Amino acid sequence: MSVSVIEQAKIQAEVLIPLVKALQAELGEARANALVRKALGDLYRRYGEEFWQAKNETNLGKAVASAFSTYARDDALAYDVIEQSEDAFAFDVKRCAYAEFYKALGEPELGFLLVCTADFAAADGFGPDIKLARTQTIMQGADHCDFRYRRDPAGST
């Protein structure tokens, strides 16, 4: 049986939190966080590209719903789908075990850096015509996360 994404995140946190804190102490928070965002962004963008190519699905709603179900596995997320179509997948996360985990550690800002910023990088990997908008996260104290994936044909030019 494979390890769920939430369990992977918990395992990774054991290494990444002390590493990021050491980088912040050495380089300053802004510089260290930018370095972490770039390194993880490149990784998650590649994951997004690999997922999109392997999925070979033109229906954005179906493709993103499939990817998202992986992150929700093991009751990691509770969410409401707002729109699912050929060119959109919009949903609100109402409960997030990733945020609960990082808040219990007293590190929600690192949770946002290590978990939430990956969403935009992965979406970039889906292609230039796929855009993600999100204005708030549970990790940053909101009552829900508002994910809005849309196909923007102008973005592919």
TIRO-2110 file (N, C-alpha, C; in Angstrom, 1 decimal):
// TIRO-2110
0.8, -1.2, 0.0, N, 1, A
0.0, 0.0, 0.0, CA, 1, A
0.9, 1.2, 0.0, C, 1, A
0.6, 2.2, -0.9, N, 2, A
1.3, 3.4, -1.0, CA, 2, A
1.0, 4.3, 0.2, C, 2, A
2.0, 5.2, 0.5, N, 3, A
1.8, 6.2, 1.6, CA, 3, A
1.0, 7.4, 1.0, C, 3, A
0.0, 7.8, 1.8, N, 4, A
-0.8, 8.9, 1.3, CA, 4, A
0.0, 10.2, 1.3, C, 4, A
-0.5, 11.2, 0.6, N, 5, A
0.2, 12.5, 0.5, CA, 5, A
0.3, 13.2, 1.9, C, 5, A
-0.8, 13.1, 2.7, N, 6, A
-0.7, 13.7, 4.1, CA, 6, A
0.4, 13.0, 4.9, C, 6, A
0.5, 11.7, 4.8, N, 7, A
1.6, 11.0, 5.6, CA, 7, A
2.9, 11.4, 5.0, C, 7, A
3.1, 11.5, 3.7, N, 8, A
4.3, 12.0, 3.1, CA, 8, A
4.7, 13.4, 3.7, C, 8, A
3.7, 14.3, 3.7, N, 9, A
3.9, 15.6, 4.2, CA, 9, A
4.4, 15.6, 5.6, C, 9, A
3.8, 14.7, 6.5, N, 10, A
4.3, 14.7, 7.9, CA, 10, A
5.7, 14.1, 8.0, C, 10, A
6.0, 13.2, 7.2, N, 11, A
7.4, 12.6, 7.2, CA, 11, A
8.4, 13.7, 6.7, C, 11, A
8.0, 14.3, 5.6, N, 12, A
8.9, 15.4, 5.1, CA, 12, A
9.1, 16.5, 6.1, C, 12, A
8.1, 16.8, 6.8, N, 13, A
8.2, 18.0, 7.8, CA, 13, A
9.3, 17.7, 8.8, C, 13, A
9.5, 16.4, 9.2, N, 14, A
10.6, 16.1, 10.2, CA, 14, A
11.9, 16.6, 9.7, C, 14, A
12.2, 16.6, 8.4, N, 15, A
13.4, 17.0, 7.8, CA, 15, A
13.4, 18.5, 7.4, C, 15, A
12.3, 18.8, 6.7, N, 16, A
12.2, 20.2, 6.1, CA, 16, A
12.1, 21.3, 7.1, C, 16, A
11.4, 21.1, 8.2, N, 17, A
11.2, 22.2, 9.2, CA, 17, A
12.6, 22.6, 9.8, C, 17, A
13.4, 21.7, 10.3, N, 18, A
14.7, 22.1, 10.8, CA, 18, A
15.6, 22.7, 9.7, C, 18, A
15.5, 22.1, 8.5, N, 19, A
16.3, 22.6, 7.4, CA, 19, A
16.0, 24.1, 7.1, C, 19, A
14.7, 24.3, 7.0, N, 20, A
14.2, 25.7, 6.6, CA, 20, A
14.6, 26.7, 7.7, C, 20, A
14.4, 26.3, 9.0, N, 21, A
14.8, 27.1, 10.1, CA, 21, A
16.3, 27.4, 10.1, C, 21, A
17.1, 26.5, 9.8, N, 22, A
18.5, 26.7, 9.7, CA, 22, A
18.9, 27.7, 8.6, C, 22, A
18.2, 27.5, 7.5, N, 23, A
18.4, 28.4, 6.3, CA, 23, A
18.0, 29.8, 6.7, C, 23, A
16.8, 29.9, 7.4, N, 24, A
16.3, 31.2, 7.8, CA, 24, A
17.3, 31.9, 8.8, C, 24, A
17.9, 31.1, 9.7, N, 25, A
18.8, 31.7, 10.6, CA, 25, A
20.1, 32.2, 9.9, C, 25, A
20.5, 31.4, 8.9, N, 26, A
21.8, 31.7, 8.2, CA, 26, A
21.6, 32.9, 7.2, C, 26, A
20.5, 32.8, 6.4, N, 27, A
20.3, 33.7, 5.3, CA, 27, A
19.3, 34.8, 5.5, C, 27, A
18.5, 34.7, 6.6, N, 28, A
17.4, 35.6, 6.8, CA, 28, A
16.1, 35.0, 6.2, C, 28, A
15.0, 35.3, 6.8, N, 29, A
13.8, 34.6, 6.5, CA, 29, A
13.4, 34.8, 5.0, C, 29, A
13.4, 36.1, 4.6, N, 30, A
13.0, 36.4, 3.2, CA, 30, A
13.8, 35.6, 2.2, C, 30, A
15.1, 35.7, 2.3, N, 31, A
16.0, 35.0, 1.3, CA, 31, A
15.9, 33.5, 1.4, C, 31, A
15.8, 33.0, 2.6, N, 32, A
15.7, 31.5, 2.8, CA, 32, A
14.3, 31.0, 2.2, C, 32, A
13.3, 31.7, 2.5, N, 33, A
12.0, 31.3, 2.0, CA, 33, A
11.9, 31.4, 0.5, C, 33, A
12.6, 32.4, -0.1, N, 34, A
12.6, 32.5, -1.6, CA, 34, A
13.4, 31.3, -2.2, C, 34, A
14.4, 30.9, -1.6, N, 35, A
15.2, 29.8, -2.0, CA, 35, A
14.4, 28.5, -1.9, C, 35, A
13.7, 28.3, -0.8, N, 36, A
12.8, 27.1, -0.6, CA, 36, A
11.7, 27.1, -1.7, C, 36, A
11.1, 28.3, -1.9, N, 37, A
10.0, 28.4, -2.9, CA, 37, A
10.5, 28.0, -4.2, C, 37, A
11.7, 28.5, -4.6, N, 38, A
12.2, 28.2, -5.9, CA, 38, A
12.5, 26.7, -6.1, C, 38, A
13.2, 26.1, -5.1, N, 39, A
13.6, 24.7, -5.2, CA, 39, A
12.3, 23.8, -5.2, C, 39, A
11.4, 24.1, -4.3, N, 40, A
10.2, 23.3, -4.3, CA, 40, A
9.3, 23.6, -5.4, C, 40, A
9.3, 24.8, -5.9, N, 41, A
8.5, 25.2, -7.0, CA, 41, A
8.9, 24.4, -8.3, C, 41, A
10.2, 24.3, -8.5, N, 42, A
10.7, 23.6, -9.7, CA, 42, A
10.3, 22.1, -9.6, C, 42, A
10.4, 21.5, -8.4, N, 43, A
10.0, 20.1, -8.2, CA, 43, A
8.5, 19.9, -8.4, C, 43, A
7.7, 20.8, -7.8, N, 44, A
6.2, 20.6, -8.0, CA, 44, A
5.7, 20.9, -9.4, C, 44, A
6.4, 21.9, -10.1, N, 45, A
6.1, 22.1, -11.5, CA, 45, A
6.3, 20.9, -12.3, C, 45, A
7.4, 20.2, -12.0, N, 46, A
7.7, 19.0, -12.8, CA, 46, A
6.7, 17.9, -12.5, C, 46, A
6.3, 17.8, -11.2, N, 47, A
5.2, 16.8, -10.8, CA, 47, A
3.9, 17.2, -11.6, C, 47, A
3.6, 18.5, -11.7, N, 48, A
2.4, 18.9, -12.4, CA, 48, A
2.5, 18.5, -13.9, C, 48, A
3.7, 18.7, -14.5, N, 49, A
3.9, 18.3, -15.9, CA, 49, A
3.7, 16.8, -16.1, C, 49, A
4.4, 16.1, -15.2, N, 50, A
4.3, 14.6, -15.3, CA, 50, A
2.9, 14.1, -15.1, C, 50, A
2.2, 14.7, -14.2, N, 51, A
0.8, 14.3, -14.0, CA, 51, A
-0.1, 14.5, -15.2, C, 51, A
0.1, 15.8, -15.7, N, 52, A
-0.8, 16.2, -16.9, CA, 52, A
-0.5, 15.3, -18.1, C, 52, A
0.8, 15.0, -18.4, N, 53, A
1.1, 14.2, -19.5, CA, 53, A
0.6, 12.7, -19.3, C, 53, A
0.8, 12.2, -18.1, N, 54, A
0.3, 10.8, -17.8, CA, 54, A
-1.2, 10.7, -17.9, C, 54, A
-1.9, 11.8, -17.4, N, 55, A
-3.3, 11.8, -17.4, CA, 55, A
-3.9, 11.8, -18.8, C, 55, A
-3.3, 12.6, -19.6, N, 56, A
-3.7, 12.7, -21.0, CA, 56, A
-5.3, 12.9, -21.1, C, 56, A
-5.7, 13.9, -20.4, N, 57, A
-7.1, 14.2, -20.2, CA, 57, A
-7.3, 15.7, -20.7, C, 57, A
-8.2, 16.0, -21.6, N, 58, A
-8.4, 17.3, -22.1, CA, 58, A
-9.5, 18.0, -21.2, C, 58, A
-10.3, 17.3, -20.4, N, 59, A
-11.3, 17.9, -19.6, CA, 59, A
-10.6, 18.3, -18.3, C, 59, A
-10.5, 19.6, -18.1, N, 60, A
-9.8, 20.2, -17.0, CA, 60, A
-10.5, 19.8, -15.7, C, 60, A
-11.8, 19.8, -15.6, N, 61, A
-12.5, 19.4, -14.4, CA, 61, A
-12.2, 18.0, -14.0, C, 61, A
-12.2, 17.1, -14.9, N, 62, A
-11.9, 15.7, -14.6, CA, 62, A
-10.5, 15.5, -14.2, C, 62, A
-9.6, 16.1, -14.9, N, 63, A
-8.2, 16.0, -14.6, CA, 63, A
-7.8, 16.5, -13.2, C, 63, A
-8.2, 17.7, -12.9, N, 64, A
-7.9, 18.3, -11.6, CA, 64, A
-8.6, 17.6, -10.5, C, 64, A
-9.9, 17.2, -10.7, N, 65, A
-10.6, 16.4, -9.7, CA, 65, A
-9.8, 15.1, -9.3, C, 65, A
-9.3, 14.5, -10.3, N, 66, A
-8.5, 13.3, -10.1, CA, 66, A
-7.3, 13.5, -9.3, C, 66, A
-6.5, 14.6, -9.7, N, 67, A
-5.3, 14.9, -8.9, CA, 67, A
-5.7, 15.3, -7.5, C, 67, A
-6.7, 16.1, -7.3, N, 68, A
-7.1, 16.5, -6.0, CA, 68, A
-7.5, 15.4, -5.1, C, 68, A
-8.1, 14.4, -5.6, N, 69, A
-8.5, 13.3, -4.8, CA, 69, A
-7.3, 12.6, -4.2, C, 69, A
-6.2, 12.6, -4.8, N, 70, A
-5.0, 12.1, -4.3, CA, 70, A
-4.5, 12.8, -3.0, C, 70, A
-4.7, 14.1, -3.0, N, 71, A
-4.3, 15.0, -1.9, CA, 71, A
-5.3, 14.8, -0.7, C, 71, A
-6.5, 14.5, -1.1, N, 72, A
-7.6, 14.4, -0.1, CA, 72, A
-7.7, 13.0, 0.6, C, 72, A
-6.9, 12.0, 0.0, N, 73, A
-6.9, 10.7, 0.5, CA, 73, A
-6.7, 10.6, 2.0, C, 73, A
-7.2, 9.6, 2.6, N, 74, A
-7.1, 9.3, 4.1, CA, 74, A
-7.7, 10.5, 4.9, C, 74, A
-8.8, 11.0, 4.4, N, 75, A
-9.6, 12.1, 5.1, CA, 75, A
-8.7, 13.3, 5.4, C, 75, A
-7.7, 13.6, 4.5, N, 76, A
-6.9, 14.7, 4.6, CA, 76, A
-7.6, 16.0, 4.4, C, 76, A
-8.6, 16.0, 3.5, N, 77, A
-9.3, 17.2, 3.2, CA, 77, A
-10.8, 17.0, 3.1, C, 77, A
-11.6, 18.0, 3.5, N, 78, A
-13.0, 18.0, 3.3, CA, 78, A
-13.3, 19.2, 2.4, C, 78, A
-14.0, 19.0, 1.3, N, 79, A
-14.2, 20.1, 0.3, CA, 79, A
-15.5, 20.0, -0.4, C, 79, A
-15.9, 21.1, -0.9, N, 80, A
-17.2, 21.2, -1.7, CA, 80, A
-16.8, 21.7, -3.1, C, 80, A
-17.2, 20.9, -4.1, N, 81, A
-17.0, 21.3, -5.4, CA, 81, A
-18.0, 22.4, -5.8, C, 81, A
-17.5, 23.5, -6.3, N, 82, A
-18.4, 24.6, -6.7, CA, 82, A
-18.7, 24.5, -8.2, C, 82, A
-17.7, 24.1, -9.0, N, 83, A
-17.9, 24.0, -10.5, CA, 83, A
-16.9, 22.9, -11.0, C, 83, A
-17.4, 22.1, -11.9, N, 84, A
-16.6, 21.1, -12.6, CA, 84, A
-17.1, 21.0, -14.0, C, 84, A
-16.2, 21.4, -14.9, N, 85, A
-16.5, 21.4, -16.4, CA, 85, A
-15.3, 21.1, -17.2, C, 85, A
-15.5, 21.2, -18.5, N, 86, A
-14.4, 21.0, -19.5, CA, 86, A
-13.2, 22.0, -19.2, C, 86, A
-13.6, 23.2, -18.8, N, 87, A
-12.6, 24.3, -18.7, CA, 87, A
-12.4, 24.8, -17.3, C, 87, A
-13.0, 24.1, -16.3, N, 88, A
-12.9, 24.7, -14.9, CA, 88, A
-13.0, 23.6, -13.9, C, 88, A
-12.4, 23.8, -12.8, N, 89, A
-12.6, 23.0, -11.5, CA, 89, A
-12.4, 24.0, -10.4, C, 89, A
-13.5, 24.3, -9.7, N, 90, A
-13.5, 25.2, -8.6, CA, 90, A
-14.0, 24.5, -7.3, C, 90, A
-13.3, 24.7, -6.2, N, 91, A
-13.8, 24.0, -5.0, CA, 91, A
-13.3, 24.8, -3.8, C, 91, A
-13.9, 24.6, -2.7, N, 92, A
-13.6, 25.2, -1.4, CA, 92, A
-13.2, 24.1, -0.4, C, 92, A
-12.0, 24.2, 0.1, N, 93, A
-11.6, 23.2, 1.2, CA, 93, A
-12.1, 23.7, 2.5, C, 93, A
-12.9, 22.9, 3.2, N, 94, A
-13.5, 23.3, 4.4, CA, 94, A
-12.7, 22.8, 5.7, C, 94, A
-12.0, 21.7, 5.5, N, 95, A
-11.1, 21.2, 6.6, CA, 95, A
-9.9, 20.6, 5.9, C, 95, A
-8.7, 20.9, 6.6, N, 96, A
-7.4, 20.6, 6.0, CA, 96, A
-6.5, 20.0, 7.1, C, 96, A
-6.3, 18.7, 6.9, N, 97, A
-5.4, 18.0, 7.9, CA, 97, A
-3.9, 18.5, 7.8, C, 97, A
-3.6, 19.0, 6.6, N, 98, A
-2.2, 19.6, 6.5, CA, 98, A
-2.1, 20.8, 7.4, C, 98, A
-3.1, 21.7, 7.3, N, 99, A
-3.1, 22.9, 8.2, CA, 99, A
-3.2, 22.5, 9.6, C, 99, A
-4.0, 21.5, 10.0, N, 100, A
-4.1, 21.0, 11.4, CA, 100, A
-2.8, 20.5, 11.9, C, 100, A
-2.1, 19.8, 11.0, N, 101, A
-0.8, 19.2, 11.4, CA, 101, A
0.2, 20.4, 11.7, C, 101, A
0.4, 21.3, 10.8, N, 102, A
1.4, 22.4, 10.9, CA, 102, A
1.0, 23.3, 12.1, C, 102, A
-0.3, 23.5, 12.3, N, 103, A
-0.7, 24.4, 13.4, CA, 103, A
-0.4, 23.7, 14.7, C, 103, A
-0.6, 22.4, 14.8, N, 104, A
-0.3, 21.6, 16.0, CA, 104, A
1.2, 21.7, 16.3, C, 104, A
2.0, 21.8, 15.3, N, 105, A
3.5, 21.9, 15.5, CA, 105, A
3.8, 23.4, 15.8, C, 105, A
2.9, 24.3, 15.7, N, 106, A
3.2, 25.7, 15.9, CA, 106, A
3.9, 26.3, 14.7, C, 106, A
3.7, 25.8, 13.5, N, 107, A
4.5, 26.2, 12.4, CA, 107, A
3.6, 26.5, 11.1, C, 107, A
2.5, 27.2, 11.3, N, 108, A
1.6, 27.3, 10.1, CA, 108, A
2.3, 28.1, 9.0, C, 108, A
3.2, 29.0, 9.3, N, 109, A
3.8, 29.8, 8.2, CA, 109, A
4.7, 28.9, 7.4, C, 109, A
5.4, 27.9, 8.1, N, 110, A
6.2, 26.9, 7.3, CA, 110, A
5.3, 26.0, 6.6, C, 110, A
4.1, 25.6, 7.1, N, 111, A
3.2, 24.8, 6.4, CA, 111, A
2.7, 25.5, 5.1, C, 111, A
2.5, 26.8, 5.2, N, 112, A
2.1, 27.5, 4.0, CA, 112, A
3.3, 27.5, 3.0, C, 112, A
4.5, 27.7, 3.4, N, 113, A
5.6, 27.7, 2.5, CA, 113, A
5.9, 26.3, 1.9, C, 113, A
5.7, 25.3, 2.7, N, 114, A
6.1, 23.9, 2.3, CA, 114, A
5.0, 23.2, 1.6, C, 114, A
3.7, 23.5, 1.9, N, 115, A
2.6, 22.8, 1.3, CA, 115, A
1.8, 23.6, 0.4, C, 115, A
1.3, 24.8, 0.8, N, 116, A
0.3, 25.5, 0.1, CA, 116, A
0.9, 26.2, -1.2, C, 116, A
2.2, 26.6, -1.1, N, 117, A
2.8, 27.2, -2.3, CA, 117, A
3.0, 26.2, -3.4, C, 117, A
3.0, 24.9, -3.1, N, 118, A
3.1, 23.9, -4.2, CA, 118, A
2.0, 23.9, -5.1, C, 118, A
0.8, 24.4, -4.7, N, 119, A
-0.4, 24.3, -5.5, CA, 119, A
-0.2, 25.1, -6.8, C, 119, A
0.4, 26.3, -6.7, N, 120, A
0.6, 27.2, -7.9, CA, 120, A
1.6, 26.6, -8.8, C, 120, A
2.7, 26.1, -8.2, N, 121, A
3.8, 25.5, -9.1, CA, 121, A
3.2, 24.3, -9.8, C, 121, A
2.5, 23.4, -9.2, N, 122, A
1.9, 22.2, -9.9, CA, 122, A
1.0, 22.7, -11.0, C, 122, A
0.2, 23.7, -10.7, N, 123, A
-0.8, 24.2, -11.7, CA, 123, A
0.0, 24.7, -12.9, C, 123, A
1.1, 25.4, -12.7, N, 124, A
2.0, 25.8, -13.8, CA, 124, A
2.4, 24.7, -14.7, C, 124, A
2.7, 23.5, -14.0, N, 125, A
3.1, 22.4, -14.8, CA, 125, A
2.0, 21.8, -15.7, C, 125, A
0.7, 22.1, -15.4, N, 126, A
-0.4, 21.6, -16.2, CA, 126, A
-0.4, 22.3, -17.6, C, 126, A
0.3, 23.4, -17.8, N, 127, A
0.4, 24.0, -19.1, CA, 127, A
0.1, 25.5, -19.0, C, 127, A
0.5, 26.3, -20.0, N, 128, A
0.3, 27.7, -20.0, CA, 128, A
-1.1, 28.2, -20.0, C, 128, A
-2.0, 27.3, -20.5, N, 129, A
-3.4, 27.7, -20.6, CA, 129, A
-4.2, 27.4, -19.3, C, 129, A
-3.6, 26.8, -18.3, N, 130, A
-4.3, 26.5, -17.0, CA, 130, A
-3.8, 27.4, -16.0, C, 130, A
-4.8, 28.1, -15.3, N, 131, A
-4.5, 29.1, -14.3, CA, 131, A
-5.2, 28.7, -13.0, C, 131, A
-4.5, 28.9, -11.9, N, 132, A
-5.1, 28.7, -10.6, CA, 132, A
-5.2, 30.1, -9.9, C, 132, A
-6.3, 30.3, -9.3, N, 133, A
-6.5, 31.5, -8.5, CA, 133, A
-6.9, 31.0, -7.1, C, 133, A
-6.3, 31.6, -6.1, N, 134, A
-6.7, 31.2, -4.7, CA, 134, A
-6.4, 32.5, -3.9, C, 134, A
-7.4, 32.9, -3.1, N, 135, A
-7.3, 34.2, -2.4, CA, 135, A
-7.0, 34.0, -0.9, C, 135, A
-7.3, 32.7, -0.4, N, 136, A
-7.1, 32.5, 1.0, CA, 136, A
-6.9, 31.0, 1.3, C, 136, A
-6.3, 30.8, 2.5, N, 137, A
-6.0, 29.4, 2.9, CA, 137, A
-6.3, 29.2, 4.4, C, 137, A
-6.7, 28.0, 4.7, N, 138, A
-6.9, 27.7, 6.1, CA, 138, A
-5.6, 27.8, 6.8, C, 138, A
-4.5, 27.4, 6.2, N, 139, A
-3.2, 27.4, 6.8, CA, 139, A
-2.8, 28.9, 7.2, C, 139, A
-3.3, 29.9, 6.5, N, 140, A
-3.1, 31.3, 6.9, CA, 140, A
-4.2, 31.9, 7.8, C, 140, A
-5.1, 31.0, 8.3, N, 141, A
-6.1, 31.5, 9.2, CA, 141, A
-7.5, 31.7, 8.6, C, 141, A
-7.7, 31.5, 7.3, N, 142, A
-9.1, 31.6, 6.8, CA, 142, A
-9.9, 30.4, 7.2, C, 142, A
-11.2, 30.6, 7.0, N, 143, A
-12.1, 29.5, 7.3, CA, 143, A
-12.2, 28.4, 6.2, C, 143, A
-11.7, 28.8, 5.0, N, 144, A
-11.6, 27.8, 3.9, CA, 144, A
-10.6, 28.2, 2.9, C, 144, A
-10.2, 27.3, 2.1, N, 145, A
-9.3, 27.6, 0.9, CA, 145, A
-10.2, 27.7, -0.3, C, 145, A
-10.0, 28.7, -1.2, N, 146, A
-10.8, 28.8, -2.4, CA, 146, A
-10.0, 28.6, -3.6, C, 146, A
-10.0, 27.3, -4.1, N, 147, A
-9.3, 27.0, -5.3, CA, 147, A
-10.1, 27.2, -6.6, C, 147, A
-9.6, 27.9, -7.6, N, 148, A
-10.3, 28.1, -8.8, CA, 148, A
-9.3, 27.9, -10.0, C, 148, A
-9.5, 26.7, -10.6, N, 149, A
-8.7, 26.3, -11.7, CA, 149, A
-9.5, 26.7, -13.0, C, 149, A
-8.9, 27.3, -14.0, N, 150, A
-9.6, 27.7, -15.2, CA, 150, A
-8.6, 27.5, -16.4, C, 150, A
-9.2, 27.2, -17.5, N, 151, A
-8.5, 27.1, -18.7, CA, 151, A
-8.6, 28.5, -19.3, C, 151, A
-7.5, 29.1, -19.7, N, 152, A
-7.4, 30.4, -20.3, CA, 152, A
-6.8, 30.3, -21.6, C, 152, A
-7.6, 30.2, -22.7, N, 153, A
-7.0, 29.9, -24.0, CA, 153, A
-6.0, 31.0, -24.4, C, 153, A
-6.1, 32.2, -23.9, N, 154, A
-5.1, 33.3, -24.2, CA, 154, A
-3.8, 33.0, -23.6, C, 154, A
-3.8, 32.2, -22.5, N, 155, A
-2.5, 31.9, -21.8, CA, 155, A
-1.6, 30.9, -22.6, C, 155, A
-2.2, 30.3, -23.6, N, 156, A
-1.4, 29.3, -24.4, CA, 156, A
-0.6, 29.9, -25.6, C, 156, A
-0.8, 31.2, -25.8, N, 157, A
-0.2, 31.9, -26.9, CA, 157, A
1.1, 32.6, -26.5, C, 157, A
END
